[in-house]
Amino acid sequence: MDLLNTVRTPQSGLSLASAGRLESCTVDDGGRLTLTLTVPREQAPALSALCDEAAKKLQTLPNITSATIILTAHRPAGAPGPSAPAHPPRQAGEQAASPPNAAAQSTGASRGKAPSAAGGHRPLGGAPAAPDAPVLPGVKTIIAVASGKGGVGKSTTAVNLAVGLGMEGLKTGLLDADIHGPSLHRMLGTSGKPEVVEGRLQPMQAWGIRVVSLGMLVDEKAAMIWRGPMVMGAINQLLTDVDWGDLDVMIVDLPPGTGDAHLSLTQKVPLSGAVIVSTPQDIALIDARRGVTMFEKVHVPVLGLVENMSYFCCPNCGHNTELFGHGGARREAEAMGVPFLGEVPLLADIRSSGDSGVPLVIGAPHSEGGKAWRAIAHTVATAVRAMQHST
């Protein structure tokens, strides 16, 4: 706290020590210090600007290898702020600043900003768009790819579906809305950061589609220690602060589960449909069922279920082994009255394609997995054209 008291705002002379209240202080076995301070809400913007310098001071302490300062600013009870969404999340407090490690701090993108009256939470910084500015005005169709749980291949499906739609002749964009685990930049082999033109991010080009991921803006080692309002603010910025241009379809890779990101997206943009990804076993299908129900409750049509890891195809003998069972997603789709889009096998090539940055529909289009995703993309492209024709 003595060190924190040496870093002060030039205008008022405030310091993190004098204005903040210590909530927690932890040091792990690697010497990584994490300090959480509660600060007055109105002082959060000025105090968050001190975090970089203060963290460097903390790194001079004995046995400390890195330091992270997390600021929280709690809203007084019974006094919701003017920028609260129509359906506010359940959190009692909102994170005002969250600078991760020094490498991530240098990007300026991973530090949470206190909400402004005009723009709400803006974790990526920059000036807010006009309140009446249209959201994705040039995008005809928006499709979410979701899963009830993690580890079922949702992001891999989103990548191959988006690139497959591009191969179907549709102008396609891909938005990585998995804020806590952005990985699409790696799966698509992109490097560097998006350009900024007149204050707006320009999507990167990869395999015939336009793509933006938070992973392009922050250090890969940065932990996104963000609460619900910050997550929703980041998604809002990726929708409104990016120059997406004219697109036939945008694929949005959502986080696992049915949380704040899903609610924010359905409130902000008119989703045309959702694709649910599951593996065949019952424990995964329980969560997939929740995903279908969630989209039905917010009146978003479910375009269908994809059964990923449907079977293991032995590369030596060609024998199929149903490691997680088989056909569960098809039966679930029939029971819930939604389309079944197809099954994708479990292949080593799929894993290696994600690591190499070359989607399977590009690198091995005639493999079992490549053909499966091409067929799914063709089905979804047909649905997209039908929706656009009907409107």
Secondary structure, DSSP 8 states (H G I E B T S, - for coil): -TTGGG-B-TTT--BHHHH-EEEEEEE-TT-EEEEEEE--GGGHHHHHTTHHHHHHHHTTSTT--EEEEEEEE---TT---TT--SS--S-SSEEEE---SHHHHTTSSSS----BTTTB--TT-S----TT--SSTTEEEEEEEE-SSSSSSHHHHHHHHHHHHHHTT--EEEEE--TTS--HHHHTT--S---EETTEE--EEETTEEEEEGGGTS-TT------HHHHHHHHHHHHHSB---SEEEEEEE--SSSSHHHHHHHHHS---EEEEEE-SSHHHHHHHHHHHHHHHHTT--EEEEEEEEEEEE-TTT--EE-TT-SSHHHHHHHHHT--EEEEEEE-HHHHHHHHHT--HHHH-TTSHHHHHHHHHHHHHHHHHHHHHHH-
